[in-house]
Amino acid sequence: MEPTPEQSPHHAYPDHWEADVVLRDGGTARIRPITTDDAERLVSFYEQVSDESKYYRFFAPYPRLSDRDVHRFTHHDYVDRVGLAVTIGGEFIGTVRYDRIDDTGRPASAPADEAEVAFLVQDAHQGRGVASALLEHIAAVARERGIRRFAAEVLPANNKMIKVFRDGGYTQRRSFEDGSVHLTLDLEPTEKSLAVQRGREQRAEARSVQRLLAPGSVAVIGTGRTPGGVGRTVLRNLLAAGYTGRTYAVNRAFDEGLATLDGVPAHRSLGEIDEQVDLAVIAVPAHRVPEAVADCGEHGVQGLVVLSAGYAERGAEGRELQRELVRQARSYGMRIIGPNAFGIINTAETVRLNASLAPESPARGRIGLFTQSGAIGIALLSGLHRRGAGLSSFISAGNRADVSGNDFLQYSFEDPDTDVALLYLESLGNPRKFTRLARRTAAVKPVVVVKGARHSGTNPPGHAVPVSRIPDTTVSALMRQAGVIRVDTVTEMVDAGLLLAGQPLPAGPRVAILGNSESLGLLTYDACLAEGLRPRPPVDLTTAASPQDFRDALAEALADGTCDAVIVTAIPWVGENGEAETGDGQVLAEALTRAVAGGSAKPVAVVHVEIGGLAEALAAASSTAAPRPRTAAPRAASPEAGADRAAVTAPEATNDRAGTTAPATPAARTAPTAPRTVTATPALGTPASGTPADATADPETPPRPGRIPAYPAAERAVRALAEAVKYAQWRRQAAVPGKIPEFLDDTIDEAGAAALIEAQLASAPDPRGRPLTHDEARELLRRYGIDVRPTLPAPDPEAAVAAAARLGYPVALKTTAPHLRHRADLGGVRLDVADEEALRRAYGELTDLLGKPAELLPVVQAMAPRGVDTVVRASIDAAAGAILSFGLAGAPSELLGDTAHRLVPATDRDAAELIRSIRAAPVLFGWRGSAPVDTAALEELLLRLSRLVDDHPEVVSVALEPVVVAPQGLTVLGASVRLAPPPARSDVGPRRLPNY
């Protein structure tokens, strides 16, 4: 919205304050500044507010706004007087304003840093989190305008408003004066306020996805009059899945006399439907979508699945159509899956929703699946179905214009029906948020990701996201830091998902191998070694082994305390006539199932070669057990969200994996309270039982068996098991998070560094920033306890001799020209120069070999103690954020790419893992009899650099090269630092939905 001529030209309309937000119930709304054009909207809004709410706002009966009030509340300078409104469908549902005041409470201008704040929310929208969202945004606006405190007067009976201030997490003071509660809020974000904000974000975004996946009614807009076509196909799939809600067919081309289609009510528009429609599936041509969206918005539809194509995948014009689609839907409070989507599925017994183009709804299971590609979605659904795995939910987001993988993580985190989240992603709209959400979700359930478009350097059609310059190996390292299981192919994702959903996590890397083929056992053994596991020698049961022999051997391995997992290998039996018997899969499956029924907390996987029916029998075994009751814990601090999900009686599958510890979470589930009667083969369809730490399960009760995954190749089974081992180790470590040592605070001059940075940027006001000189970089790094060994310029031999005399022999003579820096292989470095004669000789050799001194820019530096040359870097990536990197100097990092990465801020654990995760790490720890170096000093250096770039986002890159790490201490020989105005961050500030 543009400013009017009445508004001050030097305070232009701040369009960056506009934001779409998700409210507590999952609906969306828009927050924007109030302008002079809003007079009629304000009056209409006020007329719909109850007398009680008006009284709470003005402390007296105030039935209507005067013309003066309307003028005052719609005319702002966006500095000392600011008003924000929350709108749905273009109409106000809530407002907030602040007025800057001085110490006496009178109107003021800067430098006064306090403001009086007041809220008003329509009664019909109270309880949706409108005021909480407004507080976040008005506080951010106030901080931007130099206001540090809010003052508010609230009547004691206005408990809702007092609660909004109290629960915001800001530091506050409260007093009772003249019959009202006087509140003062310090607006500086605190750890608590950030936690509150993110908790609200999580619950709201999870609820918005839950509303899409569990609607009470669905309308398919664009249902064809004849069989075939996208809309008719979706309607058919809804009915075939047994959807439990109401279904409607909508098409404006229906004959007026048509009452039903395929047995469901048929209508020409949503306006003809007398009941509430929760979800609309839109399957009309792109040019007709705006009309359909408007119809949905005007009739209270809560969410949309847009299957229509013709948007951003078609180019710039289509991208603008897509943005307008999102703006239109959000203006009505609706979220969108799509456009160009494949659809959504929810297999919960109380929902049974298949609003997709998948002809067959998958079986019910414990895996949640999100994909940005319809084709990949089809392949994954087919692969999981073929291997007997079930899903809890499925979302194919298409162009991902609104609902994204981040939203799916928010939902999966607290969904009691999901034990494993699988995501196929082609782009990351908000990578920082993704890693934050993935870390939290992975602490309670596995997150497996395949990243497409890894090496193309461009985003897939239809995906508008920040372009990252970091290589894919770095992205993978950062994902693993967050606990994400990153795999390369969708086949590997299915392999890992089956094991993680059906089996407990391993307590360690020790693997027992048993089977009836020595060769297959050896292949499995080799694969284990290649994946970093610790296999025991394979146990050969010989080709004469019976299913009972398999059962006995597996039971013995599960009882053996020297192994953490078991891989069973099997080939067909050879009958008396010499022919292979491939039809005994059912018998072997039953034997293996009974072996694991004893309650072992170890994962089991099967590798088989052409045993007919084995995989199917193992998959089908889950359907032969009676269902187990499940009680889901209510969502934390979100009774409204919990109440909206109908009670579900479903097979229980808790997430307490062997060998892991994790705090109680909203996804915690209580144990069944009634005895369970098994009518046939024990269940294989759910993961190993057990409960989180706060549940009530008997610790002596053995875990129930889960589905035993079967693999056609040893490498695939071992790779899936290896991922489970690494994830289990991450879970154990994540249970006790790392920390930033307190001693750093005593040796860091944050204020001094900030003053240096401000002065340097002011001296060269270039938006691209500027590199610091050697001395400037040394001074900045010194403020954070990082000492860089000084260098002295040597423009001629005499200057070199004078510099060496000042520093003391032995010295190093080095070139610093950009094309020769850190290139000892080109002869640009002379070390251990012992005296003046050697120095003059080295200087002559250097200039004779490489060029004139003016070209080489030689310097003299005192020698450092001998050690291992390493490289430490920190940089800001537009998409991923601040990244800390470490590697050995020279060929290991430059040629072989042996560099490790962690997100900033790094903890003590991150620093320790960083130096140990490179392949050349043994060089630091005494490889081939060399002395181990001082890794503790190296870890401290990493923490100090991490703290520097975290405290000062203007430091966009730092390179410490080389850092010589000796057996005692280390020496930083070179440093380069670049400053620039800090890039915009999408993971801080008040919550808002992204605009792609």
Summary of the structure (lengths in Angstrom):
residues: 996
radius of gyration: 32.4
end to end distance: 19.0
largest distance: 107.0
contacts: 3536
relative contact order: 0.07
helix: 36%
strand: 21%
